[in-house]
């Protein structure tokens, strides 16, 4: 006789219910674990304070007294962004070099244009493949369009980009189709976008690689014997839209720009996390000087058409962008008497993240209006059967093409540089690099002691400079003979066993979650939370270090101790502990014990190291003068 399985299960459950069979052992949650896991800062609070901090540091776009005054201010902003952001720390051999160009095979067509394959050096050792769409008949100077693009795996061969370039060539334009870093033929781990931060760590702007790739492409295009320098345009979708506004606003050789769904004012991205983007789209320090709405205004009086999509599932949905990215720029164009040179278009068909036929038609019309003085609908010339297979558009590249790993390794070769001066002078240099601002702490919540498994537990919410709430907990046993601050990347609740061990062995323990750690890390992507702080001129590592130092001082003060030791778990926590101790100089922080610390800051330059996992470690210029030995030296109290 066969007994069905569900009947057996039912019988066993009944026996358990009436108590005939013993229930399986299910360990109860440890009381200290439960105490340390209680939420002191809710996720929405963590998000709100992070957003408020970033928003308070975004400069406003201020109207100028006159069009002439704005041109002077625009020139000042442009120079600052180029010098202090794009080319900060960049060697002159990168910035000033004339691009080497290697021309390859030509694809002849029967449709009035040819496709010339080429590659050019964006900077020494880094070659960019490209395609030049050239009309067969060239007579006199003709307008040119630099075509850039976003996160398309197939890169320059994606169909809608080919169709755009084909149409431009059929309309008499020279159209250069660039491969974007990290896409198409350049889709390698070494050119993954966020690896640019490895150059930042060395004190050399990683953004410069992206900018030079565009700018050298423009050089190649304008070197063409038939190129009309007075009719030069840039356009692209998504990351190509970002490239369009970055290059066009900062290089005045560009006479017209059409970014498509690629940028917005920072406040829009703070409100809509899907619009934040990669590290290059939030360059270190840029928004401390100019927000993207400023870059739009830098285009005055040059023609600018902003295109967004009404149902964009990627980013920059039209109605979220228009009030903060387009409308504030209208008065600047009106003041200059060129209101008709600023355009805005919302795509409804298909309305998703696209540069399809409707959006391309807006480009053709805008080009005709401002390069030929013709304002009329511009239908696309049917060319679908002319799209080339991906393999046919491959451009030969050197086997040893440079990438962010090799560029960073070269930049770090002689780092850190030696620093002259006293210990205090070196400490001041570290503070400058960290953008270090001392934090004042006060208790927003400080509960009385509660007995948990024979240990006394206090729960705290610490206010830091009135901008941050930091969750913390104090645990101690019957005897206290030292004070220890515990930092852990998983939040202090992840180190319950070690906190218990310390407390039972005579330590009073304060465990704290600085920003981007544990409960203080807002929902969302860690690296995007960090990059928003860096683009407004702050340094996540500097804020964390200041909070750790302030917490150590607060801990020592309220419990009348002569100082504290720090125990840090993980590479992120270890680095913030090292920096806090270096700034403190041994006054309050007497010793630092780390677990999972890197051997050197140069470990963050290795191919398997990632900005996404340890964003604060890529503090701009830290490795230029400091590695772990230098930080440890500064942590020692001077005689």
C-alpha distance (Angstrom), angle and dihedral (degrees) to the residues before:
residue distance angle dihedral
X1 . . .
X2 3.84 . .
X3 3.80 119.0 .
X4 3.79 115.5 -151.6
X5 3.81 115.4 -121.7
X6 3.82 95.1 -127.3
X7 3.82 90.0 56.0
X8 3.81 90.4 55.5
X9 3.79 92.0 48.6
X10 3.81 91.0 49.5
X11 3.81 91.7 51.1
X12 3.82 92.5 49.6
X13 3.78 91.5 49.8
X14 3.80 90.9 51.3
X15 3.81 90.6 50.9
X16 3.79 90.9 50.4
X17 3.79 90.5 49.4
X18 3.81 94.8 53.7
X19 3.79 92.3 42.7
X20 3.81 100.3 -114.2
X21 3.82 92.1 122.2
X22 3.82 121.2 46.9
X23 3.83 115.8 -112.2
X24 3.83 115.2 -116.5
X25 3.78 115.7 -100.9
X26 3.83 111.3 -95.9
X27 3.79 110.5 -177.6
X28 3.78 113.6 -129.6
X29 3.77 116.2 -124.1
X30 3.79 111.9 -90.9
X31 3.82 109.5 -101.9
X32 3.81 93.1 -132.7
X33 3.79 90.5 49.0
X34 3.80 89.1 52.5
X35 3.82 91.7 47.7
X36 3.80 93.1 50.5
X37 3.81 92.8 44.2
X38 3.80 95.3 57.2
X39 3.77 111.4 115.9
X40 3.80 113.6 -108.7
X41 3.80 94.6 167.5
X42 3.77 119.1 35.4
X43 3.82 118.2 -138.5
X44 3.81 91.8 -114.8
X45 3.83 89.7 53.1
X46 3.81 90.7 50.4
X47 3.80 89.9 50.2
X48 3.80 94.0 46.1
X49 3.80 95.9 51.6
X50 3.80 91.8 46.1
X51 3.82 91.7 50.9
X52 3.81 92.7 45.9
X53 3.80 91.2 51.0
X54 3.81 92.6 52.2
X55 3.81 96.2 41.8
X56 3.81 92.3 51.4
X57 3.81 89.8 60.4
X58 3.81 100.2 50.5
X59 3.82 111.5 108.5
X60 3.78 116.7 -127.3
X61 3.78 121.9 -121.8
X62 3.79 100.9 -115.6
X63 3.82 122.2 -160.2
X64 3.77 117.0 -116.3
X65 3.80 125.1 -130.0
X66 3.79 91.4 -117.7
X67 3.78 142.1 -3.2
X68 3.80 89.1 -100.9
X69 3.80 91.4 51.8
X70 3.80 90.1 51.4
X71 3.81 91.3 52.3
X72 3.80 89.1 54.6
X73 3.80 91.7 47.8
X74 3.81 90.8 45.2
X75 3.80 90.6 54.1
X76 3.81 90.1 50.6
X77 3.82 92.8 49.5
X78 3.80 91.8 45.5
X79 3.80 92.3 52.1
X80 3.80 92.6 47.4
X81 3.79 93.7 50.1
X82 3.80 91.5 48.2
X83 3.81 95.7 45.0
X84 3.81 100.8 35.5
X85 3.80 100.9 33.9
X86 3.81 117.6 14.7
X87 3.81 99.0 37.6
X88 3.80 101.4 22.4
X89 3.79 108.1 144.2
X90 3.80 92.4 -4.7
X91 3.82 116.2 143.2
X92 3.78 117.3 -117.5
X93 3.82 90.5 -120.4
X94 3.80 86.4 67.8
X95 3.78 98.8 42.0
X96 3.78 101.2 40.2
X97 3.81 103.3 34.4
X98 3.79 120.7 118.5
X99 3.80 108.2 -127.2
X100 3.78 118.9 -105.4
X101 3.81 109.7 -133.3
X102 3.80 128.8 -159.6
X103 3.79 115.8 -167.8
X104 3.78 117.7 -152.4
X105 3.79 136.3 -179.7
X106 3.79 124.7 -25.2
X107 3.80 122.9 -131.8
X108 3.80 107.1 -146.9
X109 3.80 117.3 -155.9
X110 3.78 134.9 -169.6
X111 3.80 91.9 -130.4
X112 3.78 104.0 81.9
X113 3.81 100.0 -87.8
X114 3.79 141.9 69.2
X115 3.81 132.4 -145.2
X116 3.79 115.7 -132.7
X117 3.81 117.0 -161.5
X118 3.79 118.3 -143.6
X119 3.75 145.2 153.2
X120 3.80 128.6 -150.9
X121 3.78 136.4 -171.1
X122 3.79 112.3 -108.3
X123 3.80 88.3 -173.4
X124 3.79 132.1 -16.4
X125 3.79 108.3 -50.4
X126 3.83 98.6 1.9
X127 3.80 113.2 103.4
X128 3.81 123.5 -167.9
X129 3.84 120.2 -157.0
X130 3.78 117.1 -138.9
X131 3.79 143.9 168.8
X132 3.80 124.7 -137.1
X133 3.81 114.6 -152.7
X134 3.79 104.2 -155.4
X135 3.84 128.4 -177.0
X136 3.78 112.3 -122.0
X137 3.80 91.0 -132.3
X138 3.78 114.8 55.0
X139 3.77 119.8 172.4
X140 3.79 116.6 167.6
X141 3.76 127.5 -27.0
X142 3.82 117.1 -22.8
X143 3.82 132.5 -169.6
X144 3.80 119.1 -97.4
X145 3.81 133.5 -148.1
X146 3.79 126.5 -161.5
X147 3.81 107.2 -149.5
X148 3.79 115.2 -156.1
X149 3.78 128.6 171.5
X150 3.78 146.8 -161.7
X151 3.78 139.2 -126.9
X152 3.79 99.1 -26.5
X153 3.79 112.7 143.6
X154 3.80 91.1 -150.2
X155 3.81 90.4 50.6
X156 3.77 120.1 -168.1
X157 3.82 93.4 5.6
X158 3.82 95.4 64.0
X159 3.78 108.3 129.0
X160 3.79 101.7 -121.4
X161 3.79 91.0 51.4
X162 3.80 92.1 50.3
X163 3.80 89.8 50.1
X164 3.81 90.8 51.7
X165 3.79 92.9 50.8
X166 3.80 92.5 44.4
X167 3.79 91.0 51.7
X168 3.78 92.0 48.1
X169 3.80 91.5 51.5
X170 3.82 90.8 48.9
X171 3.81 88.1 52.6
X172 3.79 91.6 54.7
X173 3.83 100.1 -96.7
X174 3.77 129.2 131.0
X175 3.82 103.5 -127.0
X176 3.80 121.1 -166.7
X177 3.82 114.7 -162.0
X178 3.82 110.7 -158.5
X179 3.77 128.1 -161.9
X180 3.81 109.9 -127.3
X181 3.76 120.8 -130.4
X182 3.79 110.0 -94.3
X183 3.82 94.7 17.1
X184 3.80 136.7 91.0
X185 3.80 110.3 -13.5
X186 3.81 89.0 1.3
X187 3.80 94.3 53.6
X188 3.81 99.0 124.1
X189 3.79 133.3 128.9
X190 3.77 90.0 -113.6
X191 3.81 90.8 60.0
X192 3.80 96.2 43.9
X193 3.80 103.2 136.9
X194 3.77 101.7 -119.8
X195 3.80 90.9 55.1
X196 3.81 85.9 78.6
X197 3.82 84.2 85.1
X198 3.80 88.7 73.2
X199 3.78 87.8 69.9
X200 3.80 90.1 46.4
X201 3.82 89.5 56.5
X202 3.81 87.9 56.3
X203 3.81 92.0 51.9
X204 3.80 94.5 -105.2
X205 3.79 118.4 115.4
X206 3.80 110.9 -109.5
X207 3.79 88.3 -164.3
X208 3.80 88.4 67.8
X209 3.82 90.4 72.0
X210 3.80 91.2 60.0
X211 3.79 92.9 42.7
X212 3.80 94.9 48.5
X213 3.80 91.3 48.8
X214 3.82 88.3 58.4
X215 3.78 96.4 38.8
X216 3.80 94.8 48.9
X217 3.79 88.4 49.5
X218 3.78 88.1 54.8
X219 3.81 89.0 49.1
X220 3.81 90.3 54.7
X221 3.80 91.9 48.4
X222 3.81 94.3 48.4
X223 3.80 91.5 47.0
X224 3.81 89.0 65.7
X225 3.79 109.0 112.3
X226 3.81 92.1 -127.5
X227 3.82 97.3 44.1
X228 3.80 115.3 125.0
X229 3.82 105.1 -143.5
X230 3.80 90.6 -162.7
X231 3.79 92.2 58.7
X232 3.80 104.5 50.4
X233 3.81 121.8 141.8
X234 3.80 138.8 179.2
X235 3.80 127.2 -158.3
X236 3.80 140.8 162.6
X237 3.80 146.6 143.4
X238 3.80 127.9 -101.9
X239 3.81 106.3 -31.2
X240 3.80 83.1 14.1
X241 3.79 88.6 56.5
X242 3.81 87.8 52.3
X243 3.80 90.4 49.3
X244 3.81 90.0 48.4
X245 3.80 95.5 57.0
X246 3.82 95.1 39.1
X247 3.81 94.0 52.6
X248 3.80 96.8 35.7
X249 3.79 96.0 49.5
X250 3.81 94.3 46.0
X251 3.82 101.5 37.3
X252 3.79 110.4 55.1
X253 3.79 92.3 -164.7
X254 3.81 83.7 83.7
X255 3.80 106.1 88.9
X256 3.82 99.5 -176.6
X257 3.79 134.9 20.5
X258 3.81 135.1 -166.2
X259 3.83 111.6 -176.2
X260 3.79 112.9 -175.8
X261 3.83 119.4 -154.3
X262 3.78 93.7 -35.4
X263 3.80 112.0 113.1
X264 3.77 146.1 22.5
X265 3.77 141.9 171.9
X266 3.80 110.4 -70.8
X267 3.80 92.6 -114.9
X268 3.80 88.9 63.2
X269 3.80 90.4 53.9
X270 3.79 92.7 46.8
X271 3.81 87.6 55.3
X272 3.82 94.5 42.3
X273 3.79 112.3 41.9
X274 3.81 93.0 -169.0
X275 3.82 87.8 68.4
X276 3.82 96.8 53.8
X277 3.80 95.7 91.8
X278 3.79 131.0 -179.4
X279 3.79 130.1 -33.6
X280 3.81 94.9 -89.8
X281 3.81 89.7 56.7
X282 3.80 89.4 55.9
X283 3.80 100.1 41.4
X284 3.77 118.5 -164.9
X285 3.84 109.0 -90.2
X286 3.81 96.6 -8.1
X287 3.79 97.1 119.2
X288 3.79 90.7 48.1
X289 3.82 82.9 70.1
X290 3.80 106.5 24.0
X291 3.78 135.2 2.2
X292 3.80 119.9 -148.1
X293 3.79 90.2 -97.5
X294 3.82 86.4 60.3
X295 3.80 89.0 53.4
X296 3.80 89.2 53.8
X297 3.80 89.0 52.7
X298 3.82 90.3 49.6
X299 3.80 86.2 67.7
X300 3.84 91.8 68.8
X301 3.04 120.3 147.6
X302 3.82 92.9 14.3
X303 3.83 118.0 90.8
X304 3.81 115.3 -93.3
X305 3.81 126.0 -178.1
X306 3.81 116.5 -171.6
X307 3.80 115.0 -160.5
X308 3.80 123.6 -169.8
X309 3.79 134.0 168.6
X310 3.80 124.5 -121.0
X311 3.82 97.3 -142.6
X312 3.79 99.7 30.0
X313 3.81 108.9 164.8
X314 3.78 92.6 -170.6
X315 3.78 108.6 50.2
X316 3.80 147.4 -54.4
X317 3.80 97.8 48.7
X318 3.80 105.8 -159.2
X319 3.80 100.3 -116.5
X320 3.82 91.7 49.6
X321 3.81 92.5 53.7
X322 3.79 107.2 38.4
X323 3.86 98.5 74.2
X324 3.82 95.6 48.6
X325 3.80 105.5 29.5
X326 3.81 106.7 31.8
X327 3.81 109.7 23.3
X328 3.86 97.4 54.3
X329 3.83 89.0 58.2
X330 3.81 96.0 54.6
X331 3.85 94.7 83.6
X332 3.80 91.2 53.9
X333 3.81 92.7 56.0
X334 3.80 90.6 43.5
X335 3.80 91.3 49.9
X336 3.81 89.4 53.1
X337 3.81 90.5 50.3
X338 3.80 93.2 -118.1
X339 3.81 103.1 102.2
X340 3.81 90.6 143.8
X341 3.81 90.3 63.8
X342 3.79 92.8 68.6
X343 3.79 114.2 76.5
X344 3.79 135.0 179.2
X345 3.80 127.0 -170.5
X346 3.80 133.2 -179.2
X347 3.78 114.7 -155.6
X348 3.82 115.8 -143.8
X349 3.82 100.8 169.3
X350 2.94 109.6 88.6
X351 3.83 86.2 -10.6
X352 3.80 94.8 -169.1
X353 3.81 127.0 106.2
X354 3.77 97.7 -55.0
X355 3.79 152.4 129.7
X356 3.78 93.6 -158.5
X357 3.79 130.1 144.3
X358 3.81 99.3 -63.7
X359 3.80 93.4 50.1
X360 3.80 91.5 43.6
X361 3.81 89.4 52.8
X362 3.82 88.8 55.6
X363 3.81 88.7 54.0
X364 3.82 93.0 51.1
X365 3.80 91.8 47.9
X366 3.82 92.6 48.8
X367 3.82 91.6 48.9
X368 3.80 91.4 48.5
X369 3.80 91.5 48.8
X370 3.79 96.5 51.6
X371 3.81 103.4 28.0
X372 3.82 98.8 37.7
X373 3.80 104.6 19.3
X374 3.82 92.1 -120.5
X375 3.80 118.7 130.9
X376 3.77 109.9 -169.9
X377 3.79 140.1 111.5
X378 3.79 110.9 -72.1
X379 3.77 113.0 -154.3
X380 3.77 118.6 -160.6
X381 3.80 117.4 -104.5
X382 3.82 107.0 -119.4
X383 3.81 106.7 -110.4
X384 3.80 106.9 145.0
X385 3.80 92.7 125.2
X386 3.80 90.0 58.0
X387 3.81 96.8 63.0
X388 3.80 108.1 120.3
X389 3.83 125.2 -134.1
X390 3.80 114.1 -102.8
X391 3.81 92.5 -115.5
X392 3.81 92.3 56.1
X393 3.82 91.5 57.8
X394 3.81 96.9 53.5
X395 3.80 113.1 125.9
X396 3.83 117.7 -154.5
X397 3.82 112.9 -109.5
X398 3.81 131.6 -172.3
X399 3.80 114.7 -94.4
X400 3.80 91.3 -126.9
X401 3.80 97.4 51.2
X402 3.80 109.5 162.7
X403 3.79 122.2 -110.3
X404 3.79 138.0 176.9
X405 3.81 91.4 -81.3
X406 3.79 95.0 54.2
X407 3.80 93.6 39.7
X408 3.81 91.6 51.1
X409 3.80 92.7 45.3
X410 3.79 89.2 53.4
X411 3.81 92.4 46.8
X412 3.82 91.0 49.5
X413 3.78 95.3 47.5
X414 3.81 94.9 104.3
X415 3.79 98.2 26.2
X416 2.90 139.2 160.3
X417 3.79 96.4 43.2
X418 3.76 116.9 -143.8
X419 3.77 115.8 -100.5
X420 3.77 120.9 -145.6
X421 3.77 122.9 -153.8
X422 3.78 136.8 60.5
X423 3.78 126.5 -43.1
X424 3.78 89.3 -102.3
X425 3.80 92.0 51.6
X426 3.80 90.4 51.3
X427 3.77 89.8 48.2
X428 3.80 89.4 53.0
X429 3.81 89.9 52.5
X430 3.81 89.0 53.1
X431 3.80 90.3 51.1
X432 3.80 90.2 51.5
X433 3.81 91.7 51.9
X434 3.80 91.6 47.5
X435 3.82 91.6 44.8
X436 3.78 81.8 -129.6
X437 3.79 118.4 -165.0
X438 3.83 117.9 177.6
X439 3.79 112.9 -116.7
X440 3.78 126.3 -139.0
X441 3.80 113.6 -145.7
X442 3.78 129.4 -156.6
X443 3.80 130.8 167.6
X444 3.78 116.0 -101.6
X445 3.83 86.9 176.3
X446 3.80 128.0 11.0
X447 3.80 114.3 167.6
X448 3.75 124.2 -159.1
X449 3.81 118.8 -104.3
X450 3.78 117.4 -72.9
X451 3.79 123.8 -164.5
X452 3.81 110.6 -120.4
X453 3.79 115.5 173.7
X454 3.80 91.3 -29.3
X455 3.80 93.3 -48.1
X456 3.80 126.3 105.8
X457 3.80 113.5 -124.1
X458 3.81 127.7 -167.9
X459 3.80 123.7 -176.0
X460 3.81 122.3 -146.9
X461 3.78 141.2 -173.7
X462 3.77 107.3 -163.0
X463 3.81 121.5 -158.8
X464 3.80 113.1 -142.8
X465 3.81 115.4 -159.7
X466 3.79 89.4 -33.1
X467 3.83 89.3 -75.4
X468 3.78 105.8 82.3
X469 3.79 135.5 43.6
X470 3.81 110.1 -153.7
X471 3.81 120.4 -165.7
X472 3.79 115.6 -136.4
X473 3.79 140.4 166.2
X474 3.81 132.9 -156.9
X475 3.80 119.3 -150.5
X476 3.81 126.5 -179.4
X477 3.77 141.2 160.5
X478 3.81 132.1 -140.1
X479 3.81 92.8 -75.4
X480 3.82 125.0 46.8
X481 3.78 122.4 -171.7
X482 3.83 102.8 148.6
X483 3.79 141.7 23.8
X484 3.80 123.4 -128.3
X485 3.81 130.3 -174.7
X486 3.80 113.1 -152.4
X487 3.82 123.0 -155.4
X488 3.79 123.0 -176.6
X489 3.78 131.2 174.8
X490 3.78 91.9 -138.7
X491 3.80 89.2 53.6
X492 3.79 124.2 -94.7
X493 3.81 90.9 -75.0
X494 3.82 87.7 70.0
X495 3.82 91.4 66.2
X496 3.81 100.8 53.5
X497 3.81 94.4 129.8
X498 3.81 93.6 51.5
X499 3.81 92.9 44.3
X500 3.81 89.8 52.0
X501 3.80 91.0 48.1
X502 3.80 92.3 50.5
X503 3.80 94.0 46.5
X504 3.79 93.6 47.6
X505 3.81 90.6 50.2
X506 3.82 94.7 55.1
X507 3.81 105.6 -83.4
X508 3.77 126.2 128.3
X509 3.79 101.8 -143.0
X510 3.79 127.7 -154.9
X511 3.79 111.6 -170.9
X512 3.80 116.2 -169.2
X513 3.80 138.3 179.8
X514 3.83 110.1 -142.5
X515 3.81 118.4 -164.5
X516 3.81 117.0 -53.5
X517 3.81 89.9 17.0
X518 3.80 128.0 104.1
X519 3.79 113.5 -42.8
X520 3.81 92.1 -0.2
X521 3.81 94.0 62.6
X522 3.83 107.2 95.7
X523 3.80 120.5 -129.8
X524 3.78 113.2 -86.6
X525 3.77 134.3 48.5
X526 3.80 117.4 -14.9
X527 3.80 95.6 -142.7
X528 3.80 93.0 48.8
X529 3.80 90.7 50.9
X530 3.80 87.9 52.6
X531 3.79 97.8 43.3
X532 3.80 92.4 54.7
X533 3.81 88.8 59.2
X534 3.80 92.6 48.4
X535 3.79 96.3 48.4
X536 3.83 91.7 57.6
X537 3.80 89.9 54.7
X538 3.79 102.0 -93.6
X539 3.79 128.6 116.2
X540 3.81 117.2 -134.9
X541 3.80 89.2 -151.0
X542 3.78 90.7 51.7
X543 3.81 93.0 51.2
X544 3.80 91.6 46.6
X545 3.81 92.7 47.8
X546 3.80 91.3 49.9
X547 3.79 91.2 49.5
X548 3.82 92.5 49.3
X549 3.81 91.6 48.3
X550 3.81 91.7 47.0
X551 3.81 92.1 47.5
X552 3.81 90.1 50.7
X553 3.80 90.9 51.6
X554 3.81 91.9 45.5
X555 3.80 91.6 49.2
X556 3.80 92.8 49.6
X557 3.81 91.6 46.5
X558 3.79 101.2 49.2
X559 3.79 93.5 44.4
X560 3.82 94.2 40.1
X561 3.76 94.5 -122.3
X562 3.78 126.8 155.5
X563 3.79 92.3 -128.8
X564 3.78 144.8 -47.3
X565 3.76 142.0 -106.4
X566 3.81 120.5 -137.4
X567 3.79 127.4 -140.1
X568 3.80 114.0 -166.9
X569 3.79 128.1 -171.2
X570 3.80 120.4 -155.7
X571 3.82 133.5 11.7
X572 3.80 95.0 -80.4
X573 3.79 95.7 49.8
X574 3.80 91.2 41.9
X575 3.79 92.6 55.3
X576 3.80 94.6 48.3
X577 3.82 88.9 48.8
X578 3.82 90.8 51.2
X579 3.79 92.2 49.6
X580 3.81 93.1 45.8
X581 3.80 90.4 51.1
X582 3.81 91.9 46.6
X583 3.80 91.8 53.3
X584 3.80 91.7 43.4
X585 3.79 90.8 53.2
X586 3.78 94.7 -152.2
X587 3.80 96.0 -59.4
X588 3.80 95.2 118.9
X589 3.82 105.9 -6.5
X590 3.78 106.0 68.4
X591 3.80 101.7 173.4
X592 3.79 140.2 6.3
X593 3.79 122.8 -151.1
X594 3.80 116.0 -171.5
X595 3.77 135.8 -165.9
X596 3.80 120.6 -163.6
X597 3.80 93.7 8.3
X598 3.80 119.3 158.9
X599 3.80 118.0 -111.5
X600 3.79 91.9 -126.7
X601 3.78 138.5 -4.0
X602 3.80 84.8 -111.6
X603 3.81 86.6 72.8
X604 3.81 85.6 74.9
X605 3.82 87.6 63.7
X606 3.81 94.1 58.2
X607 3.83 117.1 111.6
X608 3.81 92.8 -109.6
X609 3.81 93.4 50.8
X610 3.79 114.7 101.4
X611 3.78 135.6 -162.1
X612 3.79 87.0 -149.7
X613 3.82 91.7 65.3
X614 3.83 101.1 37.6
X615 3.82 106.5 19.9
X616 3.82 98.3 159.8
X617 3.81 90.5 56.7
X618 3.82 89.7 69.3
X619 3.79 92.8 69.2
X620 3.80 107.3 162.9
X621 3.81 111.4 -97.2
X622 3.82 97.2 -6.4
X623 3.80 94.2 125.7
X624 3.79 90.8 46.2
X625 3.82 89.4 79.5
X626 3.80 107.9 2.5
X627 3.76 138.5 57.7
X628 3.81 126.7 159.3
X629 3.84 96.0 -77.2
X630 3.81 91.0 54.2
X631 3.81 91.6 47.9
X632 3.80 91.7 48.8
X633 3.79 91.0 49.5
X634 3.81 91.5 54.7
X635 3.81 90.9 49.5
X636 3.79 91.1 65.5
X637 3.78 116.6 95.9
X638 3.78 111.9 -112.2
X639 3.82 115.7 -118.9
